[in-house]
């Protein structure tokens, strides 16, 4: 008996909400952690500098790229044998 919601012979991974993705929340938290020091500095100085605005845009672009990559991901990934996570051999039949 299978406890999964997907058919046994299906090659497609089971879909889940973007809000259930650890990658999504990791990207959001990394973005917030990167933006907070900029915001605090600008609030204390009572001005937003061009350099800080540029840095904030780069941070948001990075976060956006991670989220888009996560949404578009279709294949599981593996890590080298020495690192935590699934190894290539775990996916081989």
Backbone as JSON, one array per atom type, in Angstrom:
{
  "sequence": "XXXXXXXXXXXXXXXXXXXXXXXXXXXXXXXXXXXXXXXXXXXXXXXXXXXXXXXXXXXXXXXXXXXXXXXXXXXXXXXXXXXXXXXXXXXXX",
  "N": [[0.85, -1.18, 0.0], [0.6, 2.15, -0.88], [1.53, 5.24, 0.55], [1.74, 7.66, -0.57], [0.46, 10.52, -2.37], [0.67, 10.51, -5.07], [0.47, 8.67, -8.17], [1.87, 5.34, -8.41], [3.33, 4.69, -10.73], [4.02, 7.13, -11.78], [6.21, 9.62, -13.05], [6.41, 12.21, -12.36], [7.15, 14.64, -9.89], [5.46, 15.13, -6.75], [3.3, 17.89, -6.44], [3.63, 20.93, -4.53], [2.72, 23.64, -2.38], [4.17, 26.86, -2.88], [4.65, 28.16, -0.53], [5.19, 26.13, 1.2], [7.72, 25.47, 0.71], [11.04, 25.11, 1.67], [13.16, 26.29, 0.43], [12.05, 28.61, -0.7], [11.36, 30.07, 1.66], [13.87, 30.27, 2.81], [15.15, 31.92, 0.93], [13.6, 34.25, 1.21], [14.1, 34.91, 3.92], [16.89, 35.28, 3.83], [16.99, 37.49, 2.14], [15.61, 39.43, 3.67], [17.3, 39.53, 5.9], [19.52, 40.62, 4.7], [18.61, 43.1, 3.81], [17.76, 44.52, 6.08], [19.98, 45.69, 7.61], [20.75, 47.72, 5.79], [18.4, 49.25, 5.65], [18.13, 50.12, 8.32], [20.44, 51.69, 8.63], [19.92, 53.69, 6.71], [17.56, 54.78, 7.75], [18.44, 55.83, 10.19], [20.17, 57.79, 9.2], [18.39, 59.4, 7.94], [18.07, 59.44, 5.19], [18.16, 57.99, 1.9], [20.7, 56.52, 0.19], [22.14, 56.45, -3.12], [23.87, 54.33, -3.53], [23.04, 52.51, -1.54], [20.43, 52.01, -2.43], [21.0, 50.77, -4.87], [22.32, 48.48, -3.93], [20.22, 47.27, -2.52], [18.51, 46.67, -4.65], [20.05, 44.76, -6.01], [20.09, 42.72, -4.07], [17.34, 42.07, -3.97], [17.03, 41.15, -6.59], [18.6, 38.84, -6.51], [17.18, 37.31, -4.6], [14.77, 37.05, -5.98], [15.64, 35.57, -8.21], [16.34, 33.11, -7.01], [13.8, 32.28, -6.07], [12.32, 32.1, -8.48], [13.83, 30.12, -9.72], [13.31, 28.0, -7.97], [10.54, 27.65, -8.31], [10.47, 26.87, -10.97], [11.88, 24.49, -10.93], [12.27, 21.11, -11.82], [13.45, 18.66, -11.58], [14.81, 16.41, -9.17], [17.61, 17.13, -7.0], [21.05, 16.26, -6.29], [23.77, 15.86, -3.95], [27.39, 15.98, -3.7], [29.12, 13.04, -2.5], [30.44, 13.6, -0.06], [29.02, 15.65, 1.12], [26.11, 16.75, 3.04], [22.83, 15.42, 2.41], [20.98, 13.93, -0.37], [22.68, 11.49, -2.32], [24.1, 10.9, -5.61], [23.91, 8.19, -6.16], [21.62, 7.47, -4.8], [19.55, 7.97, -6.5], [19.87, 6.31, -8.63], [18.9, 3.36, -10.33]],
  "CA": [[0.0, 0.0, 0.0], [1.37, 3.38, -1.0], [0.99, 6.35, 1.34], [1.92, 8.88, -1.35], [-0.71, 10.97, -3.11], [0.89, 10.4, -6.49], [0.44, 7.29, -8.65], [3.13, 4.63, -8.29], [4.08, 4.7, -11.98], [4.21, 8.5, -12.23], [7.57, 10.16, -12.95], [6.33, 13.6, -11.95], [7.14, 14.83, -8.44], [4.21, 15.66, -6.19], [3.3, 19.36, -6.34], [3.36, 21.51, -3.21], [2.6, 25.09, -2.36], [5.44, 27.59, -2.77], [4.8, 28.52, 0.87], [5.66, 24.95, 1.91], [9.09, 25.25, 0.25], [12.1, 25.65, 2.52], [13.98, 27.14, -0.43], [11.37, 29.9, -0.77], [11.49, 30.79, 2.93], [15.29, 30.58, 2.96], [15.43, 33.1, 0.1], [12.95, 35.4, 1.83], [14.82, 35.27, 5.14], [18.2, 35.83, 3.43], [16.74, 38.83, 1.62], [15.28, 40.31, 4.79], [18.51, 39.71, 6.71], [20.43, 41.49, 3.95], [18.04, 44.43, 3.65], [17.56, 45.2, 7.36], [21.07, 46.63, 7.94], [20.67, 48.88, 4.9], [17.26, 50.07, 6.05], [18.43, 50.74, 9.61], [21.43, 52.74, 8.38], [19.26, 54.8, 6.01], [16.59, 55.4, 8.67], [19.22, 56.64, 11.13], [20.73, 58.93, 8.48], [17.25, 60.14, 7.37], [18.18, 59.54, 3.73], [18.5, 56.77, 1.17], [21.75, 56.83, -0.78], [22.07, 55.72, -4.39], [24.6, 53.08, -3.31], [22.18, 51.6, -0.78], [19.33, 51.61, -3.31], [21.56, 49.79, -5.81], [22.56, 47.24, -3.2], [18.91, 46.67, -2.25], [18.02, 46.1, -5.91], [20.81, 43.53, -6.24], [19.6, 41.72, -3.12], [16.02, 41.64, -4.42], [17.23, 40.35, -7.81], [19.09, 37.53, -6.08], [16.06, 36.61, -3.98], [13.84, 36.72, -7.07], [16.22, 34.49, -9.01], [16.19, 31.87, -6.24], [12.39, 31.9, -6.04], [11.95, 31.66, -9.83], [14.49, 28.83, -9.91], [12.59, 26.99, -7.19], [9.23, 27.42, -8.94], [10.67, 26.18, -12.24], [12.62, 23.24, -10.75], [11.48, 19.93, -12.18], [14.18, 17.44, -11.27], [15.46, 16.42, -7.86], [19.04, 17.36, -7.06], [21.86, 15.49, -5.35], [25.01, 16.51, -3.53], [28.53, 15.06, -3.69], [29.06, 12.08, -1.39], [30.98, 14.15, 1.19], [28.14, 16.68, 1.66], [24.81, 16.26, 3.48], [21.79, 15.35, 1.38], [20.94, 12.71, -1.19], [23.8, 11.29, -3.23], [23.7, 10.48, -6.94], [23.57, 6.77, -6.1], [20.26, 7.32, -4.25], [18.6, 8.11, -7.61], [20.13, 5.3, -9.64], [18.17, 2.1, -10.15]],
  "C": [[0.89, 1.24, 0.0], [0.72, 4.49, -0.19], [1.11, 7.67, 0.6], [0.65, 9.23, -2.08], [-0.53, 10.84, -4.6], [0.86, 8.94, -6.92], [1.83, 6.67, -8.6], [3.97, 4.75, -9.56], [4.33, 6.11, -12.53], [5.66, 8.94, -12.04], [7.57, 11.6, -12.47], [6.36, 13.7, -10.43], [5.81, 15.42, -7.98], [4.33, 17.17, -6.02], [3.04, 19.79, -4.9], [3.33, 23.01, -3.33], [3.99, 25.72, -2.23], [5.71, 27.96, -1.31], [5.21, 27.34, 1.75], [7.12, 24.65, 1.56], [10.1, 25.9, 1.18], [13.01, 26.58, 1.71], [13.38, 28.54, -0.52], [11.6, 30.7, 0.51], [12.95, 31.12, 3.23], [15.67, 31.82, 2.16], [14.82, 34.35, 0.72], [13.72, 35.85, 3.07], [16.21, 35.84, 4.82], [18.04, 37.25, 2.9], [16.45, 39.82, 2.73], [16.52, 40.59, 5.63], [19.52, 40.62, 6.02], [19.93, 42.92, 3.86], [17.92, 45.21, 4.97], [18.72, 46.12, 7.72], [21.07, 47.88, 7.06], [19.56, 49.83, 5.35], [17.54, 50.81, 7.36], [19.4, 51.9, 9.42], [20.77, 53.96, 7.72], [18.24, 55.51, 6.9], [17.32, 56.3, 9.66], [19.77, 57.89, 10.47], [19.64, 59.83, 7.89], [17.39, 60.38, 5.87], [18.53, 58.17, 3.15], [19.54, 57.16, 0.12], [21.56, 55.98, -2.04], [22.77, 54.36, -4.25], [23.73, 52.06, -2.57], [20.99, 51.14, -1.62], [19.81, 50.57, -4.32], [21.81, 48.46, -5.14], [21.25, 46.53, -2.88], [18.34, 46.02, -3.51], [18.75, 44.8, -6.22], [20.35, 42.41, -5.32], [18.25, 41.18, -3.58], [16.11, 40.82, -5.71], [17.7, 38.94, -7.47], [17.98, 36.7, -5.47], [15.06, 36.17, -5.06], [14.34, 35.58, -7.93], [16.09, 33.15, -8.3], [14.74, 31.39, -6.27], [11.94, 31.41, -7.41], [12.59, 30.3, -10.12], [13.77, 27.72, -9.17], [11.25, 26.66, -7.84], [9.4, 26.61, -10.22], [11.4, 24.85, -12.11], [11.73, 22.05, -11.05], [12.18, 18.63, -11.82], [14.77, 17.53, -9.87], [16.96, 16.62, -8.03], [19.75, 16.44, -6.08], [23.11, 16.27, -5.02], [26.16, 15.51, -3.64], [28.49, 14.19, -2.43], [29.51, 12.66, -0.05], [30.05, 15.17, 1.84], [26.81, 16.08, 2.12], [23.8, 16.27, 2.33], [21.88, 14.06, 0.58], [22.15, 12.69, -2.12], [23.26, 10.83, -4.59], [23.24, 9.02, -6.94], [22.16, 6.53, -5.55], [19.21, 7.38, -5.36], [18.8, 7.06, -8.69], [19.4, 4.01, -9.31], [19.09, 0.93, -10.31]]
}
